[in-house]
Amino acid sequence: MAMEKLMHAVRYHGYDGGPSALKHEQVPIPTPNKDEVLIKVEASSINPFDWKVQKGMLWPILPPKLPYIPGVDVAGEVVEVGSGVIKFKPGDKVVAAVNILNGGALAEFAVIKESVTASRPPEMPASECAGLSVAGLTAYQALQSAGIKLDGSSERKNILVTAASGGVGHYAVQLAKLGNTHVTATCGARNLKLVKSLGADEVIDYKTPDGAALKSTSGKKYDAVIHCAMGIPWSTFEPNLSSNGKVIDVTPSASALMTFAIKKLTFSKKQLVPLFLNPRGENLQCLVDLVKNGKLKTVIDSKYPLNKVEEAWARSVDGHATGKIIVEL
């Protein structure tokens, strides 16, 4: 019998433990099913989702079994395709999202469904698009939920983006500006210039009284909030929303789900909408094309090789990254 080919993968074997619980191990290279592609990973990125799963915040759903290879974002090259795959062939450069139930991005190879894979031009560096599958798609789907069309054809809306210098927020600001919007954004003092450069019309330091109250300097009420920060109560949003304003919460907590249920029950016109990412290849392709056409860029906070993934993980847990934390292979 032929020897199984092995690859370097990062795994954890239990809950908690943070960066130090990540183990570098040799594991078999996965085999694609008929609707999957095997990708040689060139770059990935760390998302807060990754360490929340490790902490057991999504137990008992995730991870379904241990040991688990974390990571969802993949930019790389197709090396093998399943028998039913039609859109891709070996040698194609792609961006993709692994199935979170299986995990698998922080490894040399990953198997991914064709339906959540998009082509990228060979000249586009992997690091430029390794943040699109989770953070980019979350921003994209949040704006869809807010009724904003990226071709600018929807009626003008006032949008607030919280934590606008973070992974999801920095994409949300840029995508919102492709629509017909006035964007107010909150971030820390050191990132005010950056967020302005991404297109925000008004940028507020979240540590000032106005920032803490989410008040727009121009006094505008928000039709939608793309909420990427943590721990802001509904009572802070409520007075700032237009009569049927929506808060789209991209990291919904238990209390957010309660608020959502209560608002639904009371037929409130103002709504809190929890967003659960549903990665789709065609949405991802749309984002890759925007990057290719210079309409969307990834702000890279820092880059780490796979053998220093613990540092990347710690950087994400710290919560002060500007843009995306990239892991390169």
Phi, psi and chi 1 to 4 in degrees:
 res  aa     phi    psi   chi1   chi2   chi3   chi4
   1 MET       -  138.6  177.2  173.8  154.6      -
   2 ALA   -67.9  146.9      -      -      -      -
   3 MET   -68.6  139.7  -74.8  -69.7  -69.4      -
   4 GLU   -69.3  137.4  -94.5 -167.2  -51.0      -
   5 LYS   -78.5  137.6  -72.6 -152.6  173.4   80.5
   6 LEU  -110.1  159.6  -61.4  177.2      -      -
   7 MET  -138.2  160.0   65.7  173.9 -178.6      -
   8 HIS   -79.2  126.0  172.4 -174.0      -      -
   9 ALA  -136.8  153.7      -      -      -      -
  10 VAL  -103.8  127.3  172.7      -      -      -
  11 ARG  -136.4  158.1  -55.8 -159.9  -69.0 -174.5
  12 TYR  -124.3  152.6   52.7   80.9      -      -
  13 HIS  -109.6   -2.4  -68.7 -106.2      -      -
  14 GLY  -161.4  177.2      -      -      -      -
  15 TYR   -80.5  157.6  -68.5  109.2      -      -
  16 ASP    65.8 -165.2  -88.3  -21.7      -      -
  17 GLY    91.4  -18.3      -      -      -      -
  18 GLY    56.3 -152.1      -      -      -      -
  19 PRO   -56.7  -35.7  -16.9   23.2      -      -
  20 SER   -72.1  -13.3   59.8      -      -      -
  21 ALA   -87.7   -3.3      -      -      -      -
  22 LEU   -77.8  126.6  -59.2  174.7      -      -
  23 LYS  -112.1  138.9  -57.4  -86.4 -179.4  -96.8
  24 HIS   -93.3  117.0  -67.0  -95.5      -      -
  25 GLU  -134.8  158.8  -61.6  175.7  -23.7      -
  26 GLN   -95.8  121.3  -68.0  -68.6  -46.9      -
  27 VAL  -131.2  159.7  -55.5      -      -      -
  28 PRO   -62.3  142.8  -20.6   31.1      -      -
  29 ILE   -68.2  128.9  -67.0  175.8      -      -
  30 PRO   -69.2  157.9   20.9  -26.1      -      -
  31 THR  -109.3  131.6  -50.8      -      -      -
  32 PRO   -72.4  139.2   21.9  -27.5      -      -
  33 ASN   -74.7  179.8  -69.1  -36.3      -      -
  34 LYS   -66.7  -24.6   79.6  168.7 -153.4  -88.4
  35 ASP  -102.5   20.8   59.7  -14.4      -      -
  36 GLU  -122.0  160.1  -68.0  176.8  -30.2      -
  37 VAL  -118.3  147.0  -67.9      -      -      -
  38 LEU   -97.6  124.8  176.4   66.7      -      -
  39 ILE  -115.6  133.0  -63.7  172.6      -      -
  40 LYS   -82.0  116.1 -175.3  174.1 -165.5  -29.5
  41 VAL   -75.9  128.9 -179.0      -      -      -
  42 GLU  -103.5  -32.5  -66.2  168.7    1.3      -
  43 ALA  -155.8  150.8      -      -      -      -
  44 SER  -138.3 -175.2 -179.3      -      -      -
  45 SER  -148.0  160.3   86.0      -      -      -
  46 ILE   -97.9  133.5  -51.7  -75.5      -      -
  47 ASN  -119.1  150.9  -67.2  -72.3      -      -
  48 PRO   -52.5  -32.4  -28.1   34.6      -      -
  49 PHE   -50.1  -41.3  173.1   83.5      -      -
  50 ASP   -60.7  -48.1  -60.2  -39.0      -      -
  51 TRP   -80.8  -20.2   49.9  -97.1      -      -
  52 LYS   -68.5  -38.2  -74.1  176.4 -178.3  174.7
  53 VAL   -63.9  -43.1  170.3      -      -      -
  54 GLN   -61.5  -36.1 -175.7 -161.1   28.1      -
  55 LYS   -72.7   -8.8  -83.5 -168.6  152.2  139.5
  56 GLY    87.1   14.9      -      -      -      -
  57 MET   -68.6  -19.6  -70.4 -174.0 -173.7      -
  58 LEU  -113.0   14.9  -64.3  166.7      -      -
  59 TRP   -64.0  143.3 -174.3   89.0      -      -
  60 PRO   -93.3   11.5   34.2  -31.9      -      -
  61 ILE   -79.3  -46.3  -54.8  160.6      -      -
  62 LEU  -126.9  146.0  -73.3  169.6      -      -
  63 PRO   -74.9  148.7   26.3  -29.1      -      -
  64 PRO   -69.9  -28.9   22.1  -28.3      -      -
  65 LYS  -149.4  152.1   55.9  178.4 -169.7  -68.9
  66 LEU  -113.2  154.0  -67.2  161.9      -      -
  67 PRO   -65.6  158.0   24.7  -32.8      -      -
  68 TYR  -131.2  134.0 -179.9   77.4      -      -
  69 ILE   -92.6  111.4  -58.5  174.9      -      -
  70 PRO   -75.7  178.2   26.3  -30.5      -      -
  71 GLY   100.0  138.9      -      -      -      -
  72 VAL  -120.0  -36.8 -178.2      -      -      -
  73 ASP   -77.1  131.9  -70.0  -45.8      -      -
  74 VAL  -136.6  131.6  168.3      -      -      -
  75 ALA  -124.6  129.0      -      -      -      -
  76 GLY  -173.4 -154.6      -      -      -      -
  77 GLU  -127.2  135.0 -177.7  176.0  -50.7      -
  78 VAL   -68.8  128.5  175.3      -      -      -
  79 VAL  -112.5  -20.0  -73.4      -      -      -
  80 GLU  -156.5  145.9 -165.5 -173.4  -38.7      -
  81 VAL  -125.8  147.3  -60.4      -      -      -
  82 GLY   -69.7  164.1      -      -      -      -
  83 SER   -63.2  -23.2   58.4      -      -      -
  84 GLY   -96.6    2.3      -      -      -      -
  85 VAL   -80.1  129.0  169.6      -      -      -
  86 ILE  -113.5  -26.8   36.3 -174.6      -      -
  87 LYS   -83.4  -19.0  -74.2 -161.6  -67.6 -145.5
  88 PHE  -128.3  155.0  -58.2  100.0      -      -
  89 LYS  -138.7  160.9   59.2 -174.6 -171.4  -48.8
  90 PRO   -53.4  138.4  -29.0   37.0      -      -
  91 GLY   100.1  -18.1      -      -      -      -
  92 ASP   -69.6  139.5  -73.6   -8.6      -      -
  93 LYS   -89.1  134.2  -63.9  -73.4 -170.5 -177.5
  94 VAL  -141.5  166.8  -67.7      -      -      -
  95 VAL  -126.6  140.8 -173.7      -      -      -
  96 ALA  -156.5  167.7      -      -      -      -
  97 ALA  -123.5  121.5      -      -      -      -
  98 VAL   -71.2  157.0  -53.7      -      -      -
  99 ASN   -69.9  121.6  177.3  -22.5      -      -
 100 ILE   -62.7  -24.1   52.7  173.4      -      -
 101 LEU   -66.5  -34.8  -72.4  172.1      -      -
 102 ASN   -92.1  -25.0  -51.1  -25.2      -      -
 103 GLY    63.6 -169.0      -      -      -      -
 104 GLY   127.9    2.2      -      -      -      -
 105 ALA   -75.2  -30.1      -      -      -      -
 106 LEU   -86.5   67.9  -67.0  177.9      -      -
 107 ALA  -157.8  169.0      -      -      -      -
 108 GLU   -70.5  -29.7  -73.6  177.8  -72.3      -
 109 PHE  -134.7  151.5  -65.6   88.8      -      -
 110 ALA  -144.3  143.6      -      -      -      -
 111 VAL   -99.8  136.4  -71.7      -      -      -
 112 ILE  -142.2  143.0  -59.6 -174.9      -      -
 113 LYS   -65.2  141.3  -77.2 -161.3 -177.5  -54.4
 114 GLU   -55.7  -34.6  176.9 -178.7   31.1      -
 115 SER   -68.7  -15.2   59.7      -      -      -
 116 VAL  -117.8   30.6  -73.4      -      -      -
 117 THR  -121.1  141.2  -56.8      -      -      -
 118 ALA  -130.8  150.7      -      -      -      -
 119 SER   -78.1  147.0  -59.1      -      -      -
 120 ARG  -129.9  148.0   74.3  175.1 -145.5  -95.1
 121 PRO   -62.4  140.1  -10.8   20.2      -      -
 122 PRO   -56.7  -28.3  -10.1   12.8      -      -
 123 GLU   -81.0   -8.3   67.2  -82.0    6.3      -
 124 MET   -82.8  117.8 -173.7 -173.5  -72.2      -
 125 PRO   -60.0  142.5  -15.2   25.2      -      -
 126 ALA   -55.7  -38.7      -      -      -      -
 127 SER   -65.1  -25.5   58.0      -      -      -
 128 GLU   -70.9  -23.2  -67.0  -65.2  -53.2      -
 129 CYS  -124.7    6.3   47.7      -      -      -
 130 ALA   -71.4   -9.9      -      -      -      -
 131 GLY  -100.1   -0.5      -      -      -      -
 132 LEU   -75.6  -33.3  -64.8  175.9      -      -
 133 SER   -65.8  -36.1  -40.4      -      -      -
 134 VAL  -102.7  -64.0  174.5      -      -      -
 135 ALA   -65.2  -45.5      -      -      -      -
 136 GLY   -63.2  -47.0      -      -      -      -
 137 LEU   -67.7  -33.9  -81.4 -176.0      -      -
 138 THR   -62.6  -45.8  -61.4      -      -      -
 139 ALA   -62.1  -44.1      -      -      -      -
 140 TYR   -61.0  -47.6 -179.5   92.2      -      -
 141 GLN   -71.8  -29.6  -69.9  179.7   -1.9      -
 142 ALA   -64.8  -41.0      -      -      -      -
 143 LEU   -69.4  -36.0  -71.7  163.0      -      -
 144 GLN   -59.7  -44.5  -83.8 -173.9  -39.0      -
 145 SER   -62.5  -29.7  179.5      -      -      -
 146 ALA   -83.9   -1.8      -      -      -      -
 147 GLY    77.4   26.9      -      -      -      -
 148 ILE  -101.5  124.4  -68.6  157.9      -      -
 149 LYS   -94.2  132.3  -63.4 -163.9  171.4   70.7
 150 LEU   -72.1  -10.8  -60.0 -169.6      -      -
 151 ASP   -88.3    4.5   61.3    2.0      -      -
 152 GLY    81.2    9.7      -      -      -      -
 153 SER   -86.8   -7.1   66.4      -      -      -
 154 SER   -84.1  161.8   36.9      -      -      -
 155 GLU   -68.1  154.9   59.5 -176.7   78.9      -
 156 ARG   -60.8  134.0 -169.7  154.3  175.3   82.2
 157 LYS  -130.5  151.1  -75.7 -167.6  160.5   82.7
 158 ASN   -97.6  128.1  -67.2  -39.4      -      -
 159 ILE  -123.2  141.5  -60.2  -65.5      -      -
 160 LEU  -113.5  133.4  169.8   67.8      -      -
 161 VAL  -116.0  119.4  178.9      -      -      -
 162 THR   -91.6  154.4   60.6      -      -      -
 163 ALA    51.0   51.1      -      -      -      -
 164 ALA   -72.9  -10.5      -      -      -      -
 165 SER   -97.0    0.1   57.4      -      -      -
 166 GLY   -83.9 -175.4      -      -      -      -
 167 GLY   -56.0  -54.1      -      -      -      -
 168 VAL   -76.1  -43.9  177.2      -      -      -
 169 GLY   -58.2  -41.9      -      -      -      -
 170 HIS   -69.5  -28.1   91.2  -77.7      -      -
 171 TYR   -74.9  -40.1  -73.3  130.8      -      -
 172 ALA   -60.3  -40.8      -      -      -      -
 173 VAL   -61.0  -48.4  168.7      -      -      -
 174 GLN   -64.7  -43.1  -64.3  175.6   75.5      -
 175 LEU   -68.7  -38.6  -68.0  170.8      -      -
 176 ALA   -60.7  -37.9      -      -      -      -
 177 LYS   -71.0  -18.1  -76.5  -47.6  -66.7  174.8
 178 LEU   -73.7  -26.1  -65.2  174.4      -      -
 179 GLY   -82.9 -175.9      -      -      -      -
 180 ASN   -94.0   81.5 -178.3   16.0      -      -
 181 THR  -137.4  157.9   59.2      -      -      -
 182 HIS  -107.5  119.4  177.5  -78.2      -      -
 183 VAL  -107.0  121.8  174.1      -      -      -
 184 THR  -103.1  137.9  -55.8      -      -      -
 185 ALA  -134.1  144.3      -      -      -      -
 186 THR  -112.0  143.9   66.4      -      -      -
 187 CYS  -164.1  179.2   62.6      -      -      -
 188 GLY   -76.8  158.3      -      -      -      -
 189 ALA   -52.2  -39.3      -      -      -      -
 190 ARG   -69.8  -13.8   68.3 -167.4  169.4   92.3
 191 ASN  -109.2    7.0  -72.7  -43.6      -      -
 192 LEU   -56.7  -46.4  -64.8  170.0      -      -
 193 LYS   -62.3  -45.2 -106.1 -153.2 -169.1   85.5
 194 LEU   -58.5  -48.8  168.3   78.1      -      -
 195 VAL   -65.8  -35.3  172.3      -      -      -
 196 LYS   -61.3  -42.6 -165.9   88.4  176.5  135.1
 197 SER   -67.0  -21.1   77.1      -      -      -
 198 LEU   -81.2   -6.2  -64.5  175.2      -      -
 199 GLY   118.0   -3.9      -      -      -      -
 200 ALA   -61.2  139.6      -      -      -      -
 201 ASP   -79.0  -37.0  -59.7  -74.1      -      -
 202 GLU  -135.0  134.2  -58.2  177.3   54.2      -
 203 VAL  -124.3  129.7 -170.8      -      -      -
 204 ILE  -120.5  134.0  -43.4  166.8      -      -
 205 ASP   -70.7  120.7  173.5   -4.7      -      -
 206 TYR   -67.2  -12.5   75.0   96.5      -      -
 207 LYS   -89.4   -7.1  -72.5 -164.1  167.6  139.4
 208 THR   -82.4  162.8   60.6      -      -      -
 209 PRO   -55.8  -43.5  -25.7   32.8      -      -
 210 ASP   -64.6  -40.2  -88.0   -2.4      -      -
 211 GLY   -63.6  -44.2      -      -      -      -
 212 ALA   -64.3  -33.0      -      -      -      -
 213 ALA   -87.6   -1.8      -      -      -      -
 214 LEU    60.8   27.4  -57.2  178.7      -      -
 215 LYS   -82.5  130.6  -81.9 -164.3  176.8   13.0
 216 SER   -75.2  137.4  151.5      -      -      -
 217 THR   -60.3  -32.2    4.8      -      -      -
 218 SER   -85.5    1.9   58.1      -      -      -
 219 GLY    75.7   10.9      -      -      -      -
 220 LYS   -71.3  143.4  -68.5 -173.8 -170.3  -50.3
 221 LYS   -89.2  150.3  -60.6  -86.7 -166.6 -151.8
 222 TYR   -96.1  133.2  -49.8  118.7      -      -
 223 ASP   -78.1  -28.7  -59.1  -54.6      -      -
 224 ALA  -153.5  146.2      -      -      -      -
 225 VAL  -117.7  124.6  179.0      -      -      -
 226 ILE   -93.2  101.4  -48.9  -60.2      -      -
 227 HIS   -95.1  104.2 -178.4   33.6      -      -
 228 CYS  -109.5   -1.5  -50.0      -      -      -
 229 ALA   -91.9 -179.9      -      -      -      -
 230 MET  -119.1  155.3  -60.0  -68.6  -79.5      -
 231 GLY    68.9   30.4      -      -      -      -
 232 ILE  -104.7  121.6  -62.1  175.7      -      -
 233 PRO   -74.0  156.7   24.9  -29.5      -      -
 234 TRP   -54.3  -35.9  173.9 -102.3      -      -
 235 SER   -61.4  -23.8   54.4      -      -      -
 236 THR   -78.1  -37.2  -53.5      -      -      -
 237 PHE   -72.3  -43.8  -70.8  114.9      -      -
 238 GLU   -45.6  -53.9 -138.3  -89.8  -19.8      -
 239 PRO   -66.8  -16.4   16.8  -24.0      -      -
 240 ASN   -93.7   -3.9  -64.4  -57.1      -      -
 241 LEU   -90.9  146.1  -64.2  174.6      -      -
 242 SER   -68.6  172.5   63.0      -      -      -
 243 SER   -55.9  -31.9   58.3      -      -      -
 244 ASN  -123.8   41.0   48.7    3.5      -      -
 245 GLY   -68.8  151.0      -      -      -      -
 246 LYS  -122.4  138.4  -71.3 -151.4  -73.9 -164.7
 247 VAL  -103.9  116.2  175.8      -      -      -
 248 ILE   -99.6  109.6  -64.7  142.1      -      -
 249 ASP   -93.7  111.9 -167.8  -17.5      -      -
 250 VAL   -84.0  -11.2  -53.4      -      -      -
 251 THR  -129.3   65.3   54.8      -      -      -
 252 PRO   -63.1  133.2   15.9  -22.9      -      -
 253 SER  -100.9  177.2   60.8      -      -      -
 254 ALA   -59.7  -41.1      -      -      -      -
 255 SER   -68.1  -33.4   64.4      -      -      -
 256 ALA   -64.4  -40.0      -      -      -      -
 257 LEU   -65.5  -35.0  -64.3  176.3      -      -
 258 MET   -64.3  -47.3  -82.7  -56.4  -66.8      -
 259 THR   -58.0  -44.5  -57.0      -      -      -
 260 PHE   -55.8  -48.0  169.3   63.5      -      -
 261 ALA   -63.2  -43.5      -      -      -      -
 262 ILE   -65.5  -43.8  -69.5  163.1      -      -
 263 LYS   -61.4  -39.4  -66.6  -75.4  149.1 -151.1
 264 LYS   -63.0  -45.3  -85.3  -84.0 -173.8 -116.0
 265 LEU   -66.2  -33.5  -71.6  172.4      -      -
 266 THR   -91.3    5.9   54.2      -      -      -
 267 PHE    54.4   34.0  -58.8  103.0      -      -
 268 SER   -66.4  139.1  162.3      -      -      -
 269 LYS   -73.0  -29.4  -77.6 -136.5  169.3   81.1
 270 LYS   -83.6  131.5  -61.1 -178.3 -178.1 -175.7
 271 GLN  -127.4  150.4  -67.2  -79.5  -25.8      -
 272 LEU  -109.1  122.1 -179.2  110.3      -      -
 273 VAL  -115.4  113.8 -176.9      -      -      -
 274 PRO   -74.8  137.0   14.1   -9.5      -      -
 275 LEU  -107.0  125.9 -179.5   83.8      -      -
 276 PHE  -115.2  118.1  -62.5  101.3      -      -
 277 LEU   -61.3  134.2  179.4   61.6      -      -
 278 ASN  -126.4   88.6  172.7   21.5      -      -
 279 PRO   -64.5  133.7  -13.9   27.5      -      -
 280 ARG  -135.4  136.8  -60.7  162.9   64.3  156.2
 281 GLY   -55.7  -39.4      -      -      -      -
 282 GLU   -70.9  -33.7   60.7  -89.7   27.1      -
 283 ASN   -66.8  -41.0  -66.1  167.0      -      -
 284 LEU   -64.0  -40.7 -162.9   46.7      -      -
 285 GLN   -61.4  -40.3 -165.8   61.8   60.1      -
 286 CYS   -58.9  -43.2  172.1      -      -      -
 287 LEU   -66.8  -43.3  -67.5  177.6      -      -
 288 VAL   -59.6  -41.8  173.5      -      -      -
 289 ASP   -65.1  -36.3  -65.8  -15.3      -      -
 290 LEU   -64.9  -39.3  -71.4  171.6      -      -
 291 VAL   -63.8  -45.2  172.5      -      -      -
 292 LYS   -59.6  -38.9 -177.7  176.1   80.9 -177.6
 293 ASN   -87.6    9.8  -62.4  -33.6      -      -
 294 GLY    73.4   17.3      -      -      -      -
 295 LYS   -97.4   -9.1  -67.7 -177.0  169.6  174.5
 296 LEU  -145.2  134.7 -180.0   67.5      -      -
 297 LYS  -132.0  154.1   67.7  172.1 -174.3 -151.8
 298 THR   -96.4  122.5  -62.4      -      -      -
 299 VAL   -84.2  121.9  172.3      -      -      -
 300 ILE   -99.3  118.3  -65.4  176.4      -      -
 301 ASP   -70.9  -49.3  173.7   83.4      -      -
 302 SER  -165.9  159.6   44.0      -      -      -
 303 LYS  -127.4  140.0  -70.0 -179.4  179.7  176.8
 304 TYR  -135.1  144.8  -60.7   86.7      -      -
 305 PRO   -74.4  160.6   25.1  -29.5      -      -
 306 LEU   -57.1  -34.3 -173.0   62.6      -      -
 307 ASN   -73.3   -3.6   60.4    7.7      -      -
 308 LYS  -119.8   30.6  -67.5 -146.1  169.4  115.7
 309 VAL   -61.1  -27.0   74.4      -      -      -
 310 GLU   -58.6  -38.3  -61.6   82.4   -4.4      -
 311 GLU   -68.2  -39.6  -69.5  174.1   31.7      -
 312 ALA   -63.4  -42.1      -      -      -      -
 313 TRP   -61.7  -47.4 -160.6  -92.0      -      -
 314 ALA   -62.6  -37.6      -      -      -      -
 315 ARG   -62.8  -39.8  175.1   89.7 -173.9  133.1
 316 SER   -70.4  -43.3  178.5      -      -      -
 317 VAL   -59.8  -35.5  172.4      -      -      -
 318 ASP   -60.3  -29.5  176.9   49.8      -      -
 319 GLY    82.3   11.3      -      -      -      -
 320 HIS  -118.0   21.6  -65.9  -68.6      -      -
 321 ALA   -68.8  142.4      -      -      -      -
 322 THR  -101.7  109.2  -60.3      -      -      -
 323 GLY    80.3 -144.7      -      -      -      -
 324 LYS  -104.5  144.2  -67.8  -61.3  -60.5  166.4
 325 ILE   -97.9  116.9  -61.7  163.3      -      -
 326 ILE  -106.0  137.9  -56.8  -67.6      -      -
 327 VAL  -111.3  123.0  176.8      -      -      -
 328 GLU  -108.3  142.8  -66.8 -170.8  -54.0      -
 329 LEU  -109.0      -  -79.5   77.8      -      -
